[in-house]
Amino acid sequence: KQWYQRRVRGAYVGFLSWFWWGICFLAVPVLRWKLPFCPRQFRVNLLIPVIAVTSTVYLVIGPFFVNPLPCLAWIAVTLLGVPIYYGFADEDNTCNKWMDKVNVFLAKILGAEL
């Protein structure tokens, strides 16, 4: 592959990381509003997370205007992590039934033994 194709793919991974950073930046004012009396080790001026969230919204929404298809593909890859989490890492075992079916199906396709 050409070097510019690898750089573009990396740019869309950055798009996802900025989305998750934006969620973290947004947590500061939300937690300050929902838990105002919770003890904090340090305080941040609210202007800083507001600027960070605004910048993050620009960095996440911007790639959709340039090329929406790779953005949607990376969002789909990220959403694939939700069933994987509930199937393998969930301590309450909420999805054992369907994950067992997925494991049997994949074992048949790949010719593996369970």
The first five atom37 places (N, CA, C, CB, O) and aatype in JSON, in Angstrom:
{
  "aatype": [11, 5, 17, 18, 5, 1, 1, 19, 1, 7, 0, 18, 19, 7, 13, 10, 15, 17, 13, 17, 17, 7, 9, 4, 13, 10, 0, 19, 14, 19, 10, 1, 17, 11, 10, 14, 13, 4, 14, 1, 5, 13, 1, 19, 2, 10, 10, 9, 14, 19, 9, 0, 19, 16, 15, 16, 19, 18, 10, 19, 9, 7, 14, 13, 13, 19, 2, 14, 10, 14, 4, 10, 0, 17, 9, 0, 19, 16, 10, 10, 7, 19, 14, 9, 18, 18, 7, 13, 0, 3, 6, 3, 2, 16, 4, 2, 11, 17, 12, 3, 11, 19, 2, 19, 13, 10, 0, 11, 9, 10, 7, 0, 6, 10],
  "atom_mask": [
    [1, 1, 1, 1, 1],
    [1, 1, 1, 1, 1],
    [1, 1, 1, 1, 1],
    [1, 1, 1, 1, 1],
    [1, 1, 1, 1, 1],
    [1, 1, 1, 1, 1],
    [1, 1, 1, 1, 1],
    [1, 1, 1, 1, 1],
    [1, 1, 1, 1, 1],
    [1, 1, 1, 0, 1],
    [1, 1, 1, 1, 1],
    [1, 1, 1, 1, 1],
    [1, 1, 1, 1, 1],
    [1, 1, 1, 0, 1],
    [1, 1, 1, 1, 1],
    [1, 1, 1, 1, 1],
    [1, 1, 1, 1, 1],
    [1, 1, 1, 1, 1],
    [1, 1, 1, 1, 1],
    [1, 1, 1, 1, 1],
    [1, 1, 1, 1, 1],
    [1, 1, 1, 0, 1],
    [1, 1, 1, 1, 1],
    [1, 1, 1, 1, 1],
    [1, 1, 1, 1, 1],
    [1, 1, 1, 1, 1],
    [1, 1, 1, 1, 1],
    [1, 1, 1, 1, 1],
    [1, 1, 1, 1, 1],
    [1, 1, 1, 1, 1],
    [1, 1, 1, 1, 1],
    [1, 1, 1, 1, 1],
    [1, 1, 1, 1, 1],
    [1, 1, 1, 1, 1],
    [1, 1, 1, 1, 1],
    [1, 1, 1, 1, 1],
    [1, 1, 1, 1, 1],
    [1, 1, 1, 1, 1],
    [1, 1, 1, 1, 1],
    [1, 1, 1, 1, 1],
    [1, 1, 1, 1, 1],
    [1, 1, 1, 1, 1],
    [1, 1, 1, 1, 1],
    [1, 1, 1, 1, 1],
    [1, 1, 1, 1, 1],
    [1, 1, 1, 1, 1],
    [1, 1, 1, 1, 1],
    [1, 1, 1, 1, 1],
    [1, 1, 1, 1, 1],
    [1, 1, 1, 1, 1],
    [1, 1, 1, 1, 1],
    [1, 1, 1, 1, 1],
    [1, 1, 1, 1, 1],
    [1, 1, 1, 1, 1],
    [1, 1, 1, 1, 1],
    [1, 1, 1, 1, 1],
    [1, 1, 1, 1, 1],
    [1, 1, 1, 1, 1],
    [1, 1, 1, 1, 1],
    [1, 1, 1, 1, 1],
    [1, 1, 1, 1, 1],
    [1, 1, 1, 0, 1],
    [1, 1, 1, 1, 1],
    [1, 1, 1, 1, 1],
    [1, 1, 1, 1, 1],
    [1, 1, 1, 1, 1],
    [1, 1, 1, 1, 1],
    [1, 1, 1, 1, 1],
    [1, 1, 1, 1, 1],
    [1, 1, 1, 1, 1],
    [1, 1, 1, 1, 1],
    [1, 1, 1, 1, 1],
    [1, 1, 1, 1, 1],
    [1, 1, 1, 1, 1],
    [1, 1, 1, 1, 1],
    [1, 1, 1, 1, 1],
    [1, 1, 1, 1, 1],
    [1, 1, 1, 1, 1],
    [1, 1, 1, 1, 1],
    [1, 1, 1, 1, 1],
    [1, 1, 1, 0, 1],
    [1, 1, 1, 1, 1],
    [1, 1, 1, 1, 1],
    [1, 1, 1, 1, 1],
    [1, 1, 1, 1, 1],
    [1, 1, 1, 1, 1],
    [1, 1, 1, 0, 1],
    [1, 1, 1, 1, 1],
    [1, 1, 1, 1, 1],
    [1, 1, 1, 1, 1],
    [1, 1, 1, 1, 1],
    [1, 1, 1, 1, 1],
    [1, 1, 1, 1, 1],
    [1, 1, 1, 1, 1],
    [1, 1, 1, 1, 1],
    [1, 1, 1, 1, 1],
    [1, 1, 1, 1, 1],
    [1, 1, 1, 1, 1],
    [1, 1, 1, 1, 1],
    [1, 1, 1, 1, 1],
    [1, 1, 1, 1, 1],
    [1, 1, 1, 1, 1],
    [1, 1, 1, 1, 1],
    [1, 1, 1, 1, 1],
    [1, 1, 1, 1, 1],
    [1, 1, 1, 1, 1],
    [1, 1, 1, 1, 1],
    [1, 1, 1, 1, 1],
    [1, 1, 1, 1, 1],
    [1, 1, 1, 1, 1],
    [1, 1, 1, 0, 1],
    [1, 1, 1, 1, 1],
    [1, 1, 1, 1, 1],
    [1, 1, 1, 1, 1]
  ],
  "atom_positions": [
    [[0.83, -1.19, 0.0], [0.0, 0.0, 0.0], [0.87, 1.25, 0.0], [-0.94, 0.0, 1.21], [2.03, 1.25, 0.43]],
    [[0.28, 2.28, -0.49], [1.0, 3.54, -0.55], [1.1, 4.16, 0.84], [0.31, 4.51, -1.53], [0.26, 3.89, 1.7]],
    [[2.11, 4.98, 1.07], [2.32, 5.59, 2.38], [1.16, 6.48, 2.77], [3.61, 6.39, 2.39], [0.83, 6.56, 3.95]],
    [[0.53, 7.16, 1.81], [-0.56, 8.07, 2.15], [-1.81, 7.31, 2.56], [-0.88, 8.99, 0.97], [-2.62, 7.84, 3.33]],
    [[-2.0, 6.08, 2.08], [-3.14, 5.28, 2.51], [-2.99, 4.88, 3.98], [-3.29, 4.04, 1.63], [-3.98, 4.85, 4.71]],
    [[-1.78, 4.56, 4.4], [-1.56, 4.22, 5.82], [-1.78, 5.42, 6.71], [-0.14, 3.67, 6.03], [-2.33, 5.28, 7.8]],
    [[-1.37, 6.6, 6.26], [-1.57, 7.81, 7.06], [-3.05, 8.14, 7.21], [-0.83, 9.0, 6.43], [-3.48, 8.58, 8.28]],
    [[-3.84, 7.93, 6.18], [-5.27, 8.2, 6.25], [-5.93, 7.24, 7.22], [-5.92, 8.09, 4.85], [-6.78, 7.66, 8.02]],
    [[-5.56, 5.97, 7.18], [-6.14, 5.0, 8.1], [-5.81, 5.37, 9.54], [-5.62, 3.58, 7.79], [-6.67, 5.26, 10.41]],
    [[-4.61, 5.81, 9.79], [-4.23, 6.25, 11.13], [-4.98, 7.48, 11.58], [0.0, 0.0, 0.0], [-5.25, 7.65, 12.77]],
    [[-5.32, 8.35, 10.62], [-6.07, 9.56, 10.97], [-7.45, 9.21, 11.49], [-6.18, 10.49, 9.75], [-7.97, 9.88, 12.38]],
    [[-8.06, 8.17, 10.95], [-9.4, 7.81, 11.41], [-9.36, 7.09, 12.76], [-10.09, 6.92, 10.38], [-10.34, 7.14, 13.51]],
    [[-8.26, 6.45, 13.08], [-8.12, 5.9, 14.42], [-8.01, 7.06, 15.41], [-6.87, 4.96, 14.52], [-8.54, 6.97, 16.52]],
    [[-7.34, 8.13, 15.02], [-7.27, 9.33, 15.86], [-8.63, 9.95, 16.07], [0.0, 0.0, 0.0], [-8.91, 10.51, 17.13]],
    [[-9.48, 9.85, 15.05], [-10.86, 10.34, 15.17], [-11.57, 9.64, 16.32], [-11.63, 10.14, 13.85], [-12.27, 10.28, 17.09]],
    [[-11.39, 8.34, 16.44], [-12.02, 7.59, 17.54], [-11.41, 7.94, 18.89], [-11.9, 6.09, 17.3], [-12.13, 8.07, 19.88]],
    [[-10.1, 8.09, 18.93], [-9.49, 8.42, 20.21], [-9.94, 9.8, 20.69], [-7.95, 8.38, 20.1], [-10.12, 10.02, 21.88]],
    [[-10.13, 10.74, 19.75], [-10.64, 12.05, 20.15], [-12.06, 11.96, 20.66], [-10.56, 13.02, 18.99], [-12.45, 12.72, 21.54]],
    [[-12.85, 11.03, 20.12], [-14.2, 10.84, 20.63], [-14.16, 10.43, 22.1], [-14.95, 9.78, 19.8], [-14.9, 10.98, 22.92]],
    [[-13.3, 9.46, 22.44], [-13.23, 8.99, 23.83], [-12.62, 10.05, 24.74], [-12.41, 7.7, 23.91], [-13.02, 10.16, 25.9]],
    [[-11.66, 10.83, 24.25], [-11.14, 11.93, 25.05], [-12.23, 12.95, 25.32], [-9.94, 12.59, 24.34], [-12.3, 13.52, 26.41]],
    [[-13.08, 13.19, 24.34], [-14.18, 14.13, 24.52], [-15.13, 13.67, 25.62], [0.0, 0.0, 0.0], [-15.64, 14.49, 26.38]],
    [[-15.39, 12.36, 25.69], [-16.22, 11.83, 26.77], [-15.56, 12.11, 28.12], [-16.46, 10.3, 26.58], [-16.24, 12.48, 29.08]],
    [[-14.25, 11.95, 28.19], [-13.54, 12.23, 29.46], [-13.6, 13.72, 29.81], [-12.07, 11.78, 29.36], [-13.83, 14.08, 30.96]],
    [[-13.41, 14.58, 28.82], [-13.48, 16.02, 29.07], [-14.87, 16.42, 29.53], [-13.09, 16.8, 27.81], [-15.02, 17.28, 30.4]],
    [[-15.89, 15.8, 28.95], [-17.26, 16.12, 29.31], [-17.61, 15.66, 30.73], [-18.22, 15.48, 28.32], [-18.52, 16.2, 31.35]],
    [[-16.87, 14.67, 31.24], [-17.16, 14.16, 32.58], [-16.87, 15.2, 33.67], [-16.33, 12.9, 32.85], [-17.51, 15.18, 34.72]],
    [[-15.94, 16.1, 33.43], [-15.58, 17.09, 34.46], [-16.78, 17.98, 34.82], [-14.4, 17.95, 33.99], [-17.14, 18.04, 35.99]],
    [[-17.4, 18.67, 33.86], [-18.55, 19.5, 34.27], [-19.77, 18.68, 34.7], [-18.95, 20.41, 33.13], [-20.53, 19.11, 35.56]],
    [[-19.96, 17.51, 34.1], [-21.11, 16.69, 34.48], [-20.99, 16.23, 35.92], [-21.25, 15.47, 33.54], [-21.95, 16.31, 36.69]],
    [[-19.82, 15.74, 36.29], [-19.63, 15.29, 37.69], [-19.65, 16.46, 38.66], [-18.31, 14.53, 37.83], [-20.11, 16.31, 39.79]],
    [[-19.17, 17.61, 38.23], [-19.23, 18.77, 39.11], [-20.67, 19.2, 39.33], [-18.41, 19.92, 38.53], [-21.01, 19.7, 40.4]],
    [[-21.52, 19.0, 38.34], [-22.94, 19.35, 38.47], [-23.7, 18.29, 39.25], [-23.57, 19.54, 37.09], [-24.52, 18.64, 40.1]],
    [[-23.44, 16.99, 38.99], [-24.19, 15.92, 39.65], [-23.7, 15.64, 41.07], [-24.09, 14.65, 38.83], [-24.5, 15.3, 41.94]],
    [[-22.42, 15.79, 41.33], [-21.85, 15.53, 42.66], [-21.08, 16.76, 43.14], [-20.92, 14.28, 42.63], [-19.85, 16.72, 43.21]],
    [[-21.78, 17.84, 43.48], [-21.08, 19.08, 43.81], [-20.3, 19.03, 45.12], [-22.07, 20.21, 43.88], [-19.34, 19.78, 45.3]],
    [[-20.7, 18.16, 46.04], [-20.03, 18.13, 47.34], [-19.03, 16.99, 47.46], [-21.04, 18.03, 48.44], [-18.51, 16.75, 48.55]],
    [[-18.77, 16.3, 46.38], [-17.79, 15.21, 46.4], [-16.39, 15.81, 46.56], [-17.88, 14.35, 45.09], [-16.04, 16.76, 45.86]],
    [[-15.59, 15.26, 47.49], [-14.24, 15.81, 47.65], [-13.38, 15.53, 46.42], [-13.57, 15.23, 48.91], [-13.39, 14.43, 45.87]],
    [[-12.64, 16.55, 46.0], [-11.76, 16.42, 44.84], [-10.34, 16.78, 45.24], [-12.25, 17.31, 43.67], [-10.11, 17.66, 46.06]],
    [[-9.39, 16.07, 44.64], [-8.0, 16.35, 44.97], [-7.53, 17.66, 44.37], [-7.1, 15.21, 44.49], [-6.68, 18.34, 44.93]],
    [[-8.1, 18.02, 43.22], [-7.78, 19.3, 42.61], [-8.99, 19.78, 41.83], [-6.52, 19.2, 41.69], [-9.86, 18.98, 41.47]],
    [[-9.05, 21.06, 41.57], [-10.17, 21.64, 40.82], [-9.63, 22.27, 39.54], [-10.95, 22.69, 41.69], [-8.52, 22.8, 39.5]],
    [[-10.45, 22.19, 38.51], [-10.09, 22.75, 37.22], [-11.11, 23.83, 36.88], [-10.05, 21.63, 36.1], [-12.31, 23.66, 37.09]],
    [[-10.62, 24.94, 36.38], [-11.52, 25.98, 35.92], [-12.4, 25.39, 34.81], [-10.72, 27.23, 35.41], [-11.89, 24.73, 33.91]],
    [[-13.72, 25.62, 34.87], [-14.65, 25.02, 33.91], [-14.43, 25.49, 32.47], [-16.06, 25.33, 34.32], [-14.91, 24.84, 31.54]],
    [[-13.73, 26.57, 32.28], [-13.43, 27.03, 30.93], [-12.55, 26.03, 30.18], [-12.75, 28.4, 30.98], [-12.69, 25.87, 28.96]],
    [[-11.66, 25.36, 30.88], [-10.75, 24.41, 30.24], [-11.5, 23.21, 29.67], [-9.68, 23.93, 31.24], [-11.3, 22.89, 28.5]],
    [[-12.37, 22.51, 30.44], [-13.11, 21.41, 29.81], [-14.09, 21.87, 28.74], [-13.85, 20.63, 30.86], [-14.36, 21.12, 27.79]],
    [[-14.64, 23.06, 28.86], [-15.55, 23.56, 27.82], [-14.79, 23.76, 26.51], [-16.21, 24.89, 28.26], [-15.28, 23.37, 25.45]],
    [[-13.6, 24.34, 26.58], [-12.77, 24.5, 25.38], [-12.37, 23.14, 24.82], [-11.51, 25.34, 25.69], [-12.38, 22.93, 23.61]],
    [[-12.01, 22.21, 25.71], [-11.6, 20.87, 25.27], [-12.75, 20.12, 24.6], [-11.07, 20.05, 26.46], [-12.55, 19.47, 23.57]],
    [[-13.95, 20.21, 25.16], [-15.11, 19.53, 24.56], [-15.45, 20.17, 23.22], [-16.35, 19.6, 25.51], [-15.76, 19.45, 22.26]],
    [[-15.4, 21.48, 23.13], [-15.68, 22.16, 21.87], [-14.67, 21.75, 20.79], [-15.65, 23.67, 22.06], [-15.06, 21.48, 19.65]],
    [[-13.4, 21.7, 21.15], [-12.38, 21.27, 20.19], [-12.58, 19.82, 19.78], [-10.98, 21.45, 20.79], [-12.4, 19.46, 18.62]],
    [[-12.95, 18.98, 20.73], [-13.16, 17.57, 20.44], [-14.35, 17.38, 19.5], [-13.39, 16.79, 21.72], [-14.29, 16.55, 18.6]],
    [[-15.4, 18.13, 19.71], [-16.56, 18.04, 18.8], [-16.13, 18.39, 17.38], [-17.72, 18.98, 19.27], [-16.54, 17.73, 16.43]],
    [[-15.32, 19.41, 17.23], [-14.81, 19.78, 15.91], [-13.96, 18.66, 15.31], [-13.98, 21.08, 16.0], [-14.11, 18.33, 14.14]],
    [[-13.09, 18.06, 16.11], [-12.19, 17.01, 15.61], [-12.92, 15.7, 15.32], [-11.08, 16.76, 16.61], [-12.45, 14.9, 14.52]],
    [[-14.07, 15.49, 15.95], [-14.83, 14.26, 15.71], [-15.8, 14.46, 14.54], [-15.6, 13.83, 16.98], [-15.96, 13.56, 13.72]],
    [[-16.45, 15.6, 14.47], [-17.43, 15.85, 13.42], [-16.76, 16.17, 12.08], [-18.37, 17.0, 13.82], [-17.28, 15.81, 11.03]],
    [[-15.62, 16.82, 12.11], [-14.92, 17.23, 10.89], [-14.65, 16.12, 9.89], [0.0, 0.0, 0.0], [-14.94, 16.3, 8.71]],
    [[-14.11, 14.97, 10.31], [-13.85, 13.9, 9.34], [-15.09, 13.38, 8.62], [-13.18, 12.76, 10.02], [-14.98, 12.85, 7.51]],
    [[-16.26, 13.51, 9.22], [-17.48, 13.07, 8.54], [-17.74, 13.9, 7.28], [-18.68, 13.18, 9.49], [-18.27, 13.37, 6.3]],
    [[-17.37, 15.17, 7.29], [-17.58, 16.01, 6.12], [-16.56, 15.71, 5.03], [-17.51, 17.47, 6.5], [-16.86, 15.88, 3.84]],
    [[-15.37, 15.28, 5.41], [-14.33, 14.98, 4.43], [-14.59, 13.63, 3.76], [-12.95, 14.98, 5.1], [-14.61, 13.53, 2.54]],
    [[-14.78, 12.6, 4.59], [-14.98, 11.25, 4.05], [-15.77, 10.44, 5.08], [-13.61, 10.56, 3.71], [-15.16, 9.89, 6.01]],
    [[-17.08, 10.34, 4.95], [-17.88, 9.69, 6.0], [-17.76, 8.17, 6.05], [-19.3, 10.05, 5.8], [-17.97, 7.59, 7.12]],
    [[-17.43, 7.52, 4.96], [-17.42, 6.06, 4.95], [-16.39, 5.46, 5.91], [-17.14, 5.56, 3.55], [-16.75, 4.57, 6.67]],
    [[-15.13, 5.91, 5.92], [-14.19, 5.34, 6.91], [-14.61, 5.64, 8.35], [-12.79, 5.89, 6.66], [-14.38, 4.81, 9.24]],
    [[-15.2, 6.8, 8.58], [-15.66, 7.12, 9.94], [-16.73, 6.13, 10.4], [-16.22, 8.56, 10.0], [-16.69, 5.64, 11.53]],
    [[-17.68, 5.85, 9.52], [-18.72, 4.89, 9.86], [-18.16, 3.49, 10.04], [-19.8, 4.88, 8.78], [-18.63, 2.73, 10.89]],
    [[-17.15, 3.14, 9.26], [-16.52, 1.82, 9.41], [-15.84, 1.71, 10.77], [-15.49, 1.58, 8.28], [-15.96, 0.68, 11.44]],
    [[-15.12, 2.75, 11.19], [-14.45, 2.71, 12.49], [-15.46, 2.71, 13.64], [-13.5, 3.89, 12.64], [-15.22, 2.1, 14.68]],
    [[-16.57, 3.39, 13.47], [-17.62, 3.34, 14.49], [-18.18, 1.93, 14.59], [-18.76, 4.36, 14.17], [-18.44, 1.44, 15.69]],
    [[-18.37, 1.27, 13.45], [-18.85, -0.12, 13.46], [-17.86, -1.04, 14.14], [-19.12, -0.61, 12.02], [-18.26, -1.92, 14.91]],
    [[-16.57, -0.85, 13.88], [-15.55, -1.67, 14.55], [-15.59, -1.44, 16.06], [-14.14, -1.35, 14.0], [-15.46, -2.39, 16.83]],
    [[-15.78, -0.2, 16.47], [-15.86, 0.09, 17.9], [-17.09, -0.55, 18.51], [-15.88, 1.6, 18.13], [-17.02, -1.1, 19.61]],
    [[-18.22, -0.49, 17.82], [-19.45, -1.08, 18.36], [-19.38, -2.6, 18.43], [-20.64, -0.66, 17.51], [-20.12, -3.22, 19.19]],
    [[-18.51, -3.21, 17.64], [-18.31, -4.65, 17.75], [-17.74, -5.04, 19.12], [-17.38, -5.14, 16.63], [-17.87, -6.18, 19.55]],
    [[-17.11, -4.09, 19.77], [-16.56, -4.36, 21.09], [-17.61, -4.55, 22.17], [0.0, 0.0, 0.0], [-17.34, -5.16, 23.2]],
    [[-18.81, -4.03, 21.95], [-19.87, -4.15, 22.96], [-20.27, -5.61, 23.18], [-21.1, -3.33, 22.53], [-20.27, -6.05, 24.33]],
    [[-20.61, -6.38, 22.14], [-20.93, -7.79, 22.41], [-19.73, -8.59, 22.89], [-21.49, -8.43, 21.17], [-19.88, -9.55, 23.64]],
    [[-18.55, -8.2, 22.46], [-17.36, -8.91, 22.95], [-17.21, -8.68, 24.44], [-16.09, -8.44, 22.2], [-16.89, -9.61, 25.18]],
    [[-17.44, -7.44, 24.9], [-17.37, -7.16, 26.33], [-18.39, -7.99, 27.1], [-17.59, -5.67, 26.6], [-18.06, -8.67, 28.07]],
    [[-19.63, -7.94, 26.66], [-20.68, -8.66, 27.37], [-20.52, -10.17, 27.27], [-22.04, -8.25, 26.85], [-20.99, -10.9, 28.14]],
    [[-19.88, -10.64, 26.22], [-19.69, -12.07, 26.07], [-18.53, -12.63, 26.87], [0.0, 0.0, 0.0], [-18.6, -13.76, 27.33]],
    [[-17.47, -11.85, 27.03], [-16.27, -12.39, 27.64], [-15.87, -11.72, 28.96], [-15.15, -12.27, 26.69], [-15.29, -12.38, 29.82]],
    [[-16.17, -10.44, 29.13], [-15.68, -9.72, 30.32], [-16.76, -9.41, 31.34], [-15.03, -8.45, 29.89], [-16.45, -8.95, 32.43]],
    [[-18.02, -9.64, 31.02], [-19.11, -9.31, 31.92], [-19.18, -10.33, 33.06], [-20.45, -9.26, 31.16], [-19.34, -11.53, 32.81]],
    [[-19.05, -9.87, 34.27], [-19.04, -10.77, 35.43], [-20.43, -11.33, 35.74], [-18.5, -10.05, 36.65], [-20.54, -12.37, 36.38]],
    [[-21.48, -10.65, 35.3], [-22.85, -11.12, 35.56], [-23.3, -12.19, 34.56], [-23.81, -9.95, 35.53], [-24.39, -12.75, 34.71]],
    [[-22.49, -12.47, 33.56], [-22.78, -13.48, 32.54], [-24.14, -13.24, 31.89], [-22.73, -14.88, 33.16], [-24.95, -14.16, 31.79]],
    [[-24.39, -12.03, 31.45], [-25.69, -11.7, 30.87], [-25.87, -12.24, 29.47], [-25.86, -10.21, 30.86], [-27.01, -12.36, 29.0]],
    [[-24.82, -12.57, 28.79], [-24.96, -12.98, 27.38], [-24.39, -14.37, 27.11], [-24.27, -11.97, 26.48], [-23.94, -14.64, 25.99]],
    [[-24.39, -15.24, 28.09], [-23.81, -16.57, 27.87], [-24.51, -17.35, 26.78], [-23.83, -17.35, 29.14], [-23.85, -18.05, 26.0]],
    [[-25.83, -17.27, 26.71], [-26.58, -18.08, 25.74], [-26.19, -17.75, 24.31], [-28.07, -17.88, 25.93], [-25.86, -18.65, 23.54]],
    [[-26.23, -16.48, 23.95], [-25.93, -16.15, 22.56], [-24.45, -16.26, 22.26], [-26.41, -14.75, 22.23], [-24.07, -16.56, 21.13]],
    [[-23.59, -16.03, 23.28], [-22.16, -16.16, 23.03], [-21.77, -17.62, 22.84], [-21.35, -15.54, 24.19], [-20.85, -17.92, 22.07]],
    [[-22.45, -18.54, 23.52], [-22.2, -19.96, 23.29], [-22.57, -20.33, 21.85], [-23.0, -20.83, 24.28], [-21.86, -21.11, 21.21]],
    [[-23.67, -19.79, 21.34], [-24.06, -20.05, 19.96], [-23.03, -19.48, 18.98], [-25.45, -19.45, 19.68], [-22.71, -20.11, 17.97]],
    [[-22.51, -18.29, 19.28], [-21.49, -17.7, 18.42], [-20.23, -18.56, 18.43], [-21.16, -16.26, 18.88], [-19.63, -18.78, 17.38]],
    [[-19.83, -19.04, 19.61], [-18.64, -19.89, 19.69], [-18.8, -21.18, 18.9], [-18.32, -20.21, 21.14], [-17.88, -21.59, 18.2]],
    [[-19.97, -21.82, 19.0], [-20.21, -23.06, 18.25], [-20.2, -22.78, 16.75], [-21.56, -23.69, 18.67], [-19.63, -23.54, 15.98]],
    [[-20.83, -21.67, 16.34], [-20.87, -21.31, 14.93], [-19.46, -21.07, 14.38], [-21.75, -20.06, 14.72], [-19.1, -21.58, 13.32]],
    [[-18.66, -20.29, 15.12], [-17.3, -20.01, 14.68], [-16.43, -21.26, 14.67], [-16.68, -18.95, 15.56], [-15.57, -21.42, 13.81]],
    [[-16.65, -22.15, 15.63], [-15.89, -23.4, 15.64], [-16.21, -24.26, 14.42], [-16.17, -24.19, 16.93], [-15.32, -24.9, 13.86]],
    [[-17.47, -24.26, 14.0], [-17.85, -25.01, 12.8], [-17.21, -24.4, 11.56], [-19.39, -25.03, 12.64], [-16.68, -25.12, 10.7]],
    [[-17.25, -23.09, 11.47], [-16.69, -22.42, 10.29], [-15.18, -22.65, 10.21], [-16.99, -20.92, 10.33], [-14.65, -22.95, 9.14]],
    [[-14.5, -22.52, 11.35], [-13.05, -22.62, 11.37], [-12.54, -24.05, 11.51], [-12.5, -21.78, 12.48], [-11.34, -24.29, 11.43]],
    [[-13.45, -24.99, 11.73], [-13.05, -26.38, 11.89], [-12.33, -26.65, 13.19], [0.0, 0.0, 0.0], [-11.47, -27.53, 13.25]],
    [[-12.66, -25.93, 14.22], [-12.01, -26.1, 15.52], [-12.89, -26.97, 16.43], [-11.73, -24.72, 16.19], [-14.09, -27.12, 16.2]],
    [[-12.26, -27.52, 17.45], [-13.01, -28.32, 18.43], [-13.19, -27.49, 19.69], [-12.27, -29.66, 18.74], [-12.31, -26.73, 20.09]],
    [[-14.34, -27.66, 20.3], [-14.63, -26.96, 21.56], [-14.37, -27.87, 22.74], [-16.07, -26.45, 21.6], [-14.55, -27.46, 23.88]]
  ]
}
